[in-house]
Amino acid sequence: MWSAAGSVMDNIAEGFDDGSTREFIRFLGYSQRSCSEVQSQLYRALDCKYINQNQFERAYEIASECRKQIKGFRKYLRDYDFKE
């Protein structure tokens, strides 16, 4: 889970550093999928009783919000990129 969460940030940084909007959008997609991976691993942690239901729900909601924000940012960049 630590690795997947770190991948969210790392892919944003790597895509931004490229300098190309299209490449940034692509790496944001990787970040979005890493959020989904975190959510998947949260289910595993709950099933193994590493976390309780309240911890699961809070962390899952944070990952969902992160995924939604990345998705919205990708849409903004795609719309903006085509207007130029």
Number of C-alpha atoms within 10 A of each C-alpha: 16 8 11 18 17 14 20 25 13 17 20 20 15 14 21 16 11 12 10 11 16 15 15 21 22 16 22 26 20 18 27 24 17 23 27 20 18 23 23 13 16 21 16 14 15 16 12 10 10 11 15 12 12 10 13 17 16 11 15 20 13 14 21 17 13 17 21 14 13 21 17 12 14 21 13 12 16 14 11 11 11 7 7 5
